[in-house]
Amino acid sequence: MLMINIDLVPGGFQPLRRTIASMRISNTTDLADVSDYRIEVMESRSALTGLPARSASCEVLRHGRNQSVWALVARAAAAALKADYTEL
């Protein structure tokens, strides 16, 4: 499983650091050369965008594991942008 946390650090001031989103990427096909993944995402409420705290699940299918991890993260982020979110 890959776990990605997005932290906001206002002005680089660490005491104000807070997690504003997270993503979990889980391989569902026993680490096959071409694998499928379950993606779970959560976002905190945003005063800037007006979006509430929310979560969603989606999938990345038929991803070649011989690529950079960033290729998988990019596909997961693209899937998350299209996901149906539920307000928390």
Backbone torsions as a table, in degrees:
resi	resn	phi	psi	omega
1	MET	NA	138.1	171.0
2	LEU	-101.3	136.3	175.9
3	MET	-122.2	126.1	-178.3
4	ILE	-122.3	126.4	175.1
5	ASN	-114.7	137.1	175.8
6	ILE	-107.5	113.2	-179.2
7	ASP	-107.4	137.8	173.7
8	LEU	-98.8	128.1	179.3
9	VAL	-124.1	87.7	-175.8
10	PRO	-56.3	122.4	179.0
11	GLY	61.3	16.0	-177.5
12	GLY	74.4	10.6	-177.3
13	PHE	-87.1	100.6	-172.9
14	GLN	-53.8	-37.2	-179.7
15	PRO	-60.8	-20.0	178.7
16	LEU	-96.2	5.8	-179.0
17	ARG	-60.9	135.9	175.1
18	ARG	-150.2	147.8	178.1
19	THR	-79.8	127.0	-179.8
20	ILE	-109.9	-12.7	177.7
21	ALA	-162.1	156.9	175.6
22	SER	-147.8	156.9	179.4
23	MET	-141.8	137.0	171.9
24	ARG	-117.8	130.0	179.8
25	ILE	-118.4	116.2	-176.6
26	SER	-118.8	127.6	176.4
27	ASN	-73.0	128.9	-178.4
28	THR	-109.6	8.8	-174.6
29	THR	-127.6	38.3	173.0
30	ASP	52.3	39.0	174.8
31	LEU	60.0	36.1	176.5
32	ALA	-64.2	157.6	179.1
33	ASP	-57.1	-38.0	172.3
34	VAL	-115.4	113.0	-168.9
35	SER	-118.5	160.5	172.2
36	ASP	-108.6	150.3	-175.6
37	TYR	-135.2	142.2	171.3
38	ARG	-97.9	132.4	-178.2
39	ILE	-115.6	129.3	175.4
40	GLU	-123.7	126.4	-178.1
41	VAL	-126.7	149.5	174.8
42	MET	-139.3	142.4	175.5
43	GLU	-129.4	142.9	174.0
44	SER	-82.3	165.3	177.7
45	ARG	-59.2	143.0	-179.2
46	SER	-124.9	116.2	175.1
47	ALA	-68.3	-29.2	-178.5
48	LEU	-68.0	-47.0	-177.9
49	THR	-92.4	-18.5	-176.5
50	GLY	81.8	4.2	179.9
51	LEU	-79.7	143.1	176.5
52	PRO	-78.7	169.2	170.2
53	ALA	-60.5	137.1	-174.4
54	ARG	-155.4	164.5	178.5
55	SER	-144.0	161.0	178.4
56	ALA	-157.6	161.9	172.0
57	SER	-127.4	147.1	178.1
58	CYS	-157.4	-174.3	-177.1
59	GLU	-135.6	153.2	165.1
60	VAL	-118.5	122.0	-176.9
61	LEU	-110.1	145.8	172.9
62	ARG	55.5	53.4	178.1
63	HIS	-97.0	125.8	177.1
64	GLY	-71.8	119.8	-175.1
65	ARG	-74.1	-7.5	-179.1
66	ASN	-83.7	12.0	179.2
67	GLN	-99.0	168.3	174.7
68	SER	-60.1	149.5	176.6
69	VAL	-58.0	-29.5	-179.4
70	TRP	-66.9	-28.0	175.6
71	ALA	-64.3	-41.7	177.5
72	LEU	-67.7	-43.4	178.9
73	VAL	-60.8	-41.2	179.0
74	ALA	-62.9	-43.8	178.7
75	ARG	-66.0	-38.8	178.6
76	ALA	-65.3	-42.1	178.6
77	ALA	-64.2	-41.2	178.3
78	ALA	-62.5	-41.6	178.2
79	ALA	-65.8	-38.9	-179.7
80	ALA	-64.6	-34.2	178.8
81	LEU	-65.5	-25.9	-178.4
82	LYS	-97.0	-6.8	-173.3
83	ALA	-68.5	157.1	173.5
84	ASP	-89.8	115.2	-175.4
85	TYR	-91.6	151.1	174.3
86	THR	-116.0	131.8	178.3
87	GLU	-69.4	137.7	179.2
88	LEU	-91.5	NA	NA
